[in-house]
Amino acid sequence: MGGDPDDGLMRGVAKGDPAAVQALTARKAPRVLALARRMLGDAAEAEDVAQETFLRLWRRAPSWKPGSARLDTWIHRVALNLCYDRLRRRREIVTSDPPDRPDPGPAPDQGLISADVGRKVRAALTALPDRQREAIVLIHYQELAAIEAARLMGVSVEALESLLSRGRRALRAALKEEAAP
């Protein structure tokens, strides 16, 4: 297996090179943000997770050892852990009124049908158990290979496939139920 293509950028970040920081952020931030949005279902919280992930990356850069782990794997693990921390805190907060949130969907003139479908899929995804949602997000949205997703989740490829299968079944059932008149 070849070296991590991000090792050179990490060396630059460790030396305080602003161009390396900018290049690494531009390369990794969109995927981290997308992962956090899908795991949390909240754009503002996702941005917080992405920022915290990169703060940890910058702090870690001087001690980064090329070859010890792929940077993508490390970043995904940190982002997922931060998401799980936030999900745990949500469960601990019990309120009588739901929080006011702006509608994250597209403007009304951008296609009501696709917005409704997207909302239904996001709601169904959010309702999945955490590990099933994590497996689906890593494979289908983050487009990781099964072996990389399994390693990231700390499970075997067979266990990952089982999580994916159960998650897909649950999504199909939820979306079928939602579509029923």
C-alpha positions as CSV (number, residue, x, y, z in Angstrom):
1,M,0.0,0.0,0.0
2,G,1.4,3.4,-0.9
3,G,1.9,6.3,1.4
4,D,-0.8,8.7,2.5
5,P,-1.2,11.5,-0.1
6,D,-1.8,13.9,2.7
7,D,1.5,13.3,4.6
8,G,3.2,16.2,2.7
9,L,0.5,18.6,3.6
10,M,0.6,17.5,7.3
11,R,4.3,18.2,7.3
12,G,3.6,21.7,6.0
13,V,0.8,22.2,8.6
14,A,3.2,21.1,11.3
15,K,5.7,23.7,10.2
16,G,3.0,26.4,10.2
17,D,2.8,26.8,6.4
18,P,-0.4,28.8,5.7
19,A,-0.7,27.4,2.2
20,A,-0.6,23.8,3.6
21,V,-3.3,24.7,6.1
22,Q,-5.4,26.2,3.4
23,A,-4.9,23.3,1.0
24,L,-5.6,20.6,3.6
25,T,-8.7,22.5,4.8
26,A,-10.0,22.9,1.3
27,R,-9.4,19.2,0.6
28,K,-11.0,17.8,3.8
29,A,-13.5,20.2,5.1
30,P,-16.4,19.5,2.7
31,R,-16.4,15.8,3.5
32,V,-16.1,16.4,7.3
33,L,-19.0,18.9,7.1
34,A,-21.1,16.6,5.1
35,L,-20.5,13.7,7.5
36,A,-21.4,15.8,10.5
37,R,-24.6,17.2,8.8
38,R,-25.8,13.7,8.0
39,M,-25.0,12.3,11.5
40,L,-26.5,15.3,13.4
41,G,-29.1,16.6,11.1
42,D,-28.2,20.1,12.1
43,A,-26.1,22.5,10.0
44,A,-24.9,24.7,12.9
45,E,-23.9,21.7,15.0
46,A,-22.2,20.2,11.9
47,E,-20.1,23.4,11.4
48,D,-19.1,23.3,15.1
49,V,-18.0,19.6,14.7
50,A,-16.0,20.4,11.6
51,Q,-14.2,23.3,13.3
52,E,-13.4,21.2,16.3
53,T,-12.1,18.4,14.1
54,F,-9.7,20.8,12.3
55,L,-8.6,22.4,15.6
56,R,-7.7,18.9,16.8
57,L,-5.9,18.3,13.5
58,W,-3.8,21.4,13.8
59,R,-2.9,20.6,17.3
60,R,-1.9,17.0,16.3
61,A,0.1,18.0,13.2
62,P,3.5,18.5,14.9
63,S,3.3,15.0,16.3
64,W,1.8,13.3,13.2
65,K,3.8,10.2,12.2
66,P,3.4,9.4,8.5
67,G,2.3,5.9,8.0
68,S,0.8,5.4,11.5
69,A,-2.7,6.0,10.1
70,R,-4.3,7.4,7.0
71,L,-5.3,11.1,7.6
72,D,-8.8,10.5,6.1
73,T,-9.4,7.7,8.6
74,W,-8.2,9.8,11.5
75,I,-10.3,12.8,10.5
76,H,-13.4,10.7,10.1
77,R,-12.9,9.0,13.5
78,V,-12.5,12.4,15.2
79,A,-15.6,13.8,13.5
80,L,-17.7,10.8,14.3
81,N,-16.6,10.8,17.9
82,L,-17.5,14.5,18.2
83,C,-20.9,13.7,16.6
84,Y,-21.6,11.0,19.1
85,D,-20.7,13.3,21.9
86,R,-23.3,15.8,20.7
87,L,-25.9,13.0,20.1
88,R,-25.4,11.8,23.7
89,R,-25.8,15.3,25.1
90,R,-29.0,15.7,23.1
91,R,-30.5,12.7,24.8
92,E,-29.6,14.1,28.2
93,I,-31.5,17.4,27.6
94,V,-35.2,17.0,28.1
95,T,-37.4,20.0,27.2
96,S,-41.1,20.5,26.9
97,D,-40.7,22.6,23.7
98,P,-38.7,21.6,20.7
99,P,-36.0,24.2,19.8
100,D,-36.7,26.7,17.1
101,R,-34.7,26.0,14.0
102,P,-34.7,27.6,10.6
103,D,-35.7,25.5,7.7
104,P,-32.5,24.1,6.2
105,G,-34.2,23.1,3.0
106,P,-34.0,24.8,-0.4
107,A,-36.0,27.9,-1.2
108,P,-39.6,27.1,-2.2
109,D,-38.9,27.9,-5.9
110,Q,-36.2,25.2,-6.1
111,G,-38.5,22.2,-6.3
112,L,-40.9,21.3,-3.6
113,I,-41.0,17.6,-4.5
114,S,-37.2,17.1,-4.3
115,A,-37.1,19.0,-1.0
116,D,-39.9,16.8,0.4
117,V,-38.1,13.7,-0.6
118,G,-34.8,14.9,0.8
119,R,-36.6,15.8,4.1
120,K,-38.1,12.3,4.3
121,V,-34.8,10.6,3.6
122,R,-33.0,12.8,6.2
123,A,-35.7,12.1,8.8
124,A,-35.5,8.4,8.1
125,L,-31.7,8.4,8.3
126,T,-31.8,10.4,11.6
127,A,-34.2,7.9,13.1
128,L,-31.8,4.9,12.5
129,P,-29.8,3.6,15.4
130,D,-26.5,5.4,15.6
131,R,-24.3,2.5,14.3
132,Q,-26.6,1.8,11.3
133,R,-26.6,5.5,10.4
134,E,-22.9,5.7,10.7
135,A,-22.4,2.7,8.4
136,I,-24.8,4.1,5.8
137,V,-23.3,7.6,5.9
138,L,-19.7,6.3,5.6
139,I,-20.5,4.0,2.7
140,H,-23.2,5.8,0.7
141,Y,-22.5,9.5,1.5
142,Q,-18.8,9.6,2.3
143,E,-18.1,6.9,-0.3
144,L,-15.6,5.0,1.7
145,A,-14.6,1.4,0.8
146,A,-16.2,-1.2,3.0
147,I,-12.9,-2.2,4.5
148,E,-12.0,1.4,5.3
149,A,-15.4,2.0,6.8
150,A,-15.2,-1.2,8.9
151,R,-11.8,-0.3,10.2
152,L,-13.0,3.2,11.0
153,M,-16.0,1.8,12.9
154,G,-13.9,-0.8,14.7
155,V,-15.9,-3.7,13.3
156,S,-15.3,-6.5,10.8
157,V,-16.4,-6.1,7.2
158,E,-19.1,-8.8,7.9
159,A,-20.4,-6.7,10.8
160,L,-20.4,-3.6,8.7
161,E,-22.4,-5.4,6.0
162,S,-24.9,-6.5,8.7
163,L,-25.3,-2.9,9.9
164,L,-25.8,-1.7,6.3
165,S,-28.4,-4.4,5.6
166,R,-30.4,-3.6,8.7
167,G,-30.1,0.1,8.1
168,R,-31.2,-0.2,4.5
169,R,-34.2,-2.3,5.5
170,A,-35.2,0.2,8.1
171,L,-34.8,3.1,5.6
172,R,-36.9,1.2,3.0
173,A,-39.6,0.5,5.6
174,A,-39.6,4.1,6.9
175,L,-39.8,5.6,3.5
176,K,-42.5,3.1,2.3
177,E,-44.5,3.9,5.4
178,E,-44.1,7.6,4.7
179,A,-45.2,7.2,1.1
180,A,-48.4,5.2,2.1
181,P,-51.6,7.3,1.7
